[in-house]
Amino acid sequence: MESIKKKIEELGGVDLLKEKKNIRERDQLILKENPGTAIVDLIDEYGLGMFNETIEYVSIETIPVAGSDYKGGIEMIYGWGNSVHDVQWNLEQLQENDLTGYFPFAAGYPGDCICISTLEPTKGKIFYLSHDEGTCYLVANSLEDFIGSWEIAPEEDVDISGLIDFHFDDDF
């Protein structure tokens, strides 16, 4: 966990949306889904945490939201509970779409889940699950590889030279 903490701090840290943790939901999910202690520790420490910087990761497979550089974005770490920003809610969404064996722990851009596989032969591998396609894409062979690929996204240069200059009358 110390290496994860160090990496997140190097990337600018996270701001927690709220500090409430639903321990009952947490314990039930851990027993039922068995995602592994590293994922549980990550959610315990950073659940409901929004990154302070725009964070990218490099995927093994191309994903729908990545360009030729295989980079995708990560928005937040899910928390324990049953809201749109929590593991339970996202797990239920996956199961309703017959995507079982995946434990959602983070939100990718634009609103897709990043999950760890809980079933053999892919157990422990990280996947990007596209809600539009209902398709899983291999992102990393382990949580350590996934977090190790995180980096702060470069700021995009935006050319504003072609934008129209608006002027408003005083009556507006």
FENMO-V818462 format. One record per run of one state. SS is the DSSP state (A for helix, B for strand, O for the rest). FROM is the first residue (numbers start at 1). TO is the last residue. If there is no record, write none. Layout:
SS_FROM_TO / SS_FROM_TO
//
This chain:
O_1_1 / A_2_10 / O_11_13 / B_14_16 / O_17_22 / A_23_33 / O_34_36 / A_37_46 / O_47_48 / B_49_58 / O_59_70 / B_71_77 / O_78_78 / B_79_79 / O_80_85 / B_86_86 / A_87_96 / O_97_101 / B_102_108 / O_109_111 / B_112_117 / O_118_125 / B_126_130 / O_131_134 / B_135_140 / O_141_142 / A_143_148 / O_149_150 / B_151_152 / O_153_172
//
